[in-house]
Amino acid sequence: MATTEIAIFDALRELLEAEFKEFKWHLSKGGTQDNPIPRGKLENAVRQDVATFMLQQYRDLDAGKIAVRTLRKIKQNELADQLKGKLPEVPEDVSAAGGASSGAAAANASTAGVTVNITSASGGTVKAPVIHGVVFNGTMTFN
């Protein structure tokens, strides 16, 4: 599986120059997140640079989500779907408007007796399975 940076770069290579320019514009305007990449940094950036800047600014998980969301904003939905397929941590509901859910793939619904223990240090990040379309018997605790 490709790294997030390479997957984003591969997607950016598919854009025409005007589309790439619009992609960079969205990144600089913070239309993707509260933490925009400075315009001056993106102005003359080539595709490899943009992929690297995204990883530096947003980390792996967020960079993938933001790349998919930004591709949707510039009406590159098929390319966004292809990128999302290369990034299993990007949730199914990433839209141009934002609003992503948990980042890990859901457990197989036919698997019986699944136990998941998740811990995180103060201020840490947890990648947890998405709970979707299943029946639970027994205790569940969310803190």
Residue, then its C-alpha position, 0 to 999 in steps of 0.5 A: m500500500a502506498t504511503t499517504e504522501i505518495a497516494i496524494f501525489d499520485a492523485l495530484r498528478e491527474l489534475l490539469e493545471a487549472e484544477f491543481k491551482e484551484f486545489k492549492w487555492h482551497l488549501s490556502k483559504g482554509g476551506t479544508q480545515d482551520n489550519p490553512i497552508p500559507r499562500g506564499k508556500l503554495e504559490n509556486a509549489v509543484r505537486q510533490d511539494v503540495a503533497t509534502f506540505m499537506l503531510q507536514q501541516y496536517r499529519d497522515l490521517d488528516a492529510g488524506k481526509i483533506a485531500v479527498r475533501t478538496l478533490r470533491k470541492i473541485k468536482q473531482n469526485e472520481l479521483a477523490d474516490q480513487l484516493k480514498g481507496k488507497l487510504p483505508e483510514v479515510p472514512e466513507d462519509v468524507s464529503a466536500a462539506g467536511g464532517a468525517s467520522s472515525g478513521a479505521a475500517a469497520a470490523n467484519a459484521s459476521t465476526a462473532g466475539v469481537t473484543v476491542n480495547i482502546t487506550s490513549a494517553s492524555g492528549g493522544t489520538v485513537k484510531a478506532p473501528v467504526i461501529h456501524g450496522v451491527v447488533f451488540n449484546g452485552t456491555m459497551t462503555f464509551n468514556 
